[in-house]
């Protein structure tokens, strides 16, 4: 016997103990597909035949089964299953996950089963056990269909069991092997003129009618010279002027292999009508029926049959292209895709409603797309919209042709839409077509993204980035990030990027120095980089500045209203300024400078995201200065000078030379000088800010503008573009000094080193060395986008006033950079990823995921002084 | 860091005997965190001064090479920074060093001059950089009752930036006629009290140290309570134990009352009782609303949960907070309250945020948002409103927030300033009511208001409460389970 059932089936083995269920199951299924009650009994009690463990064993079995069904895996239940009560929960689970249920009953004589049990050491139970099983089995066989078991097979002898073969059939909707390309076409509703026009504009060519001229289907059709296929989303019929023509066209294209079609709710209703069911003639069905009525009486019945047969051949959804494309008339939730049940079919045809009604008295649809998180693109129609708009990887392309809108096709995999205008309004819509753009100028995605969902950030997460592949965010880090994000961060709609941490150069081998440019050049030389750029490192605070051309642009692109034309935020996503008017003023100045530099036109954009440093340091770090830096300075200077005083007195009391006190005095005099140097070091980065012009903003990356993340440009390009803007407002905007160094050329390296020396001698923080190209990938991922090389005096602020004392420096030189570097790469990759996603207009949660990830990584324990 | 002890007792050089350090030598002693040096800048018949100079190895402490670090329990704030005042200021390092280097003198022993060790002699201590939280007044309140005359001097944080104000370091001189061992005991206890920090992890033996070195003077000291609390770094339980031991036989309440004076007491006491009133009122309102399942949003350490647990009518109480640390505190606090296993299912604690929509917030009869909204930036309130009133939509919501008008009644509060440094705003009654009514217009709730705490005729109550109720909906809002077929 050939046993067949769909690939998404729950298979129940039914049979008495000793009937050979396990043997059969293992012959025909994968070991992992078979869940055996004996096995779970053993798992909970150490004894496979311990009947007292049955309840616990089945609880686990059900649990495992549920996981498998949710994941869409065929599963076989190897248990006696002879009682209805035992089958009930299994069948319920299968229904819940839209699985089919199949049964394979092994109906062997009682004596044979008993005999077999006797031969097995752990089955020494009385004959009544098997007798009961067999009775139960016989009672069950008649009722399996009624219990919801679609496919049941009974094998009545050892020979039959031996001869049986098992075959799984793919579901009708499984077209994963089919990769297209397609032109997916929304609800036609009999608008055949527009359909033909659309097909022509998509490059399809008309073909003469084929087959018998007597056939109902005898009509011309279209095909594409490159083999593209039209993919119709249902609702071909009703309402419009050429309904049967549309049906013929689609039918013939399908017959010729140049189209696919799924069922719409209108076809479903027509089928019911043609099958003689009593349906209400409404929603345009009358037009279809009228066209059928107009067929010559003598062939009307026959043609109706043909139509009915055609409609019956249509199914409610398809999964194409390795699961990357799903089409269903009214769309489909992720958990229903590729499954087959009445529920799935109904959802695909009608969608779901929330139980509420709107002001037009129509039921409010449950917006499944708003909650959609699936990987597959879902293309659907059913609900007319003004503009097709992406929402969470789904798109509705029913643009209401029959209501005087347009007929739209989505080209797949290109994801471009092509539309033709309706020739006339064939039917007045009962309510205006939903038009997000008109309502408040925000896209469907933006409206959906107004509030983020916590399940998109909480817990351990793995983020796929284009630069670094998978980046894992550990749960404890997400916990920390959630607090920072919720309590301190700015509106997440603004946060499209957080800057990565930056690693210092490898520790210098030169005496008295912790960092030196030579190691930076070494690093890039090792990475096979020839040209690097050295940029002056400004000692201020890192700030990301987003400036829009105007508030309208802020609303359009960031969906932010009432928060001005932009924002300045810190590397942890907090608003940089507590004084909002100062921020507004600064943004206005930058905006004016961009305007004056013709930036908007040059970049074809109305917004820009800049990576900057803002001076003075004291503007942001005032708290830190007053709490930590200045107190250490004053305590060190006073404490050390008091010690020097005291020691001087002690030394003066004795004429002896080289005493312990004298040695100590020398040490303290030296330390006292270092304390003064420390104070001098931090003072350089402080000045009072009373007006805007006391601030200096130094942008160094033009991160992104409309449609572009500028990582394909060299750093020289970035600095040149910024210099143009800075020229427009030199009072506030600072162009960053830089020097290009060829790392293979010793002389060039030397000029770089000398430049660093002169910068730091003049009190500068130091410099940042980057590969001249923004992005450099190796086989092992990207290289460090930048390394910093800080000046010796500046490092006093980091490592303390006396870090240069040999006994301190020797110890400080032992520092590991690998964690810091790995972190820098991961954060860099996440930062670029978030920008790329934002620029590609991905849902906010996908941008936010990366930004949140950077924040989470920042809570990893890495030495903050690196 | 240094400290100089001088005497004019004659012959002054006998100080060397008392300290067990020869006036003509400069000696060095290894300490776990660095080195200590003792030398004499002055040593004449008339006046003798010994300096204790301490080298704290800050790099070693951060790098974890010192013996203290190897215990794995160093004090976080002190040692995670190289840029640190610890090497330069008098702190608990100095106490430890005093006990080690001048241990004999501290104990009052002196083999060669036992008489002198037992005699009050004129002594002068100078500490050039002493961190003093609480300022000069606090310094005086510690030393003057012990008979010292105190001079102190402060200095600006940075001469270049006078607007940064003064540092909290004092350059002090203390003089008294006193036994050396007493003086050292006073310094041993009071230096860390002034600094209010300890460089080491401390356990129960810290109480014993305090009592030993405080013997004979601490009990009678009018500031014994702040001394004890600060010495034990505000570890409340430990401080209570220490005070009880110290005051054995006396009424600790009376002593505590006497010790806590002025506005400090007022500030410490008022919010506590206000908080109790607030919790009691919220619980009442919830009972009246018939809520059985309550979610407390921004539960903090769980004081409302604790309150609600008293009442059996609350079947399920979930506390949510964005701070994991607060939740852990709440968990510890509630563990005692929950006691038997049967109680534990009543409470759940989850981490969550009020600006992300969250399915876990659904299914409660009531949500409470007690003193939380003022911790959110004003422009995040729109997200909060949608998360709670639109997506979670519990039938009852209670929101409380400070009434800014009442702030004028807090004498310690500067006009225009907020009650807590993390408050982003404080609303007048009008502002709160305007916001609440706006929420109702947008989300279909109704709201009523009441005050909590003392009702001032002009300024109202310190806290204001809004009770929101979802207008009984004629439509259900959950997506229906069954498919409703309908042609469109």
Interface residues (C-beta under 8 A of the other chain):
Chain A: X265 X266 X269 X282 X283 X343 X346 X347 X350 X352 X353 X354 X355 X356 X357 X362 X363 X366 X382 X383 X450 X451 X452 X453 X454 X455 X457 X458 X479 X480 X482 X483 X485 X486 X487 X490 X491 X492 X562 X563 X625 X626 X628 X629 X630 X631 X632 X633 X634 X635 X636 X638 X639 X640 X642 X643 X645 X646 X647 X648 X649 X650 X653 X654 X659 X660 X661 X664 X679 X683 X686 X688 X797 X798 X799 X800 X801 X802 X803 X808 X811 X812 X865
Chain B: X1 X2 X4 X24 X25 X26 X27 X28 X37 X39 X40 X41 X42 X43 X51 X53 X58 X59 X60 X63 X65 X81 X82 X83 X84 X85 X87 X88 X89 X128 X129 X131 X155 X156 X157 X158 X160 X161 X163 X164 X165 X167 X168 X169 X171 X322 X323 X324 X351 X352 X353 X354 X355 X356 X357 X358 X359 X360 X375 X376 X377 X379 X380 X383 X386 X387 X391 X422 X475 X476 X477 X478 X479 X480 X483 X484 X485 X486 X487 X488
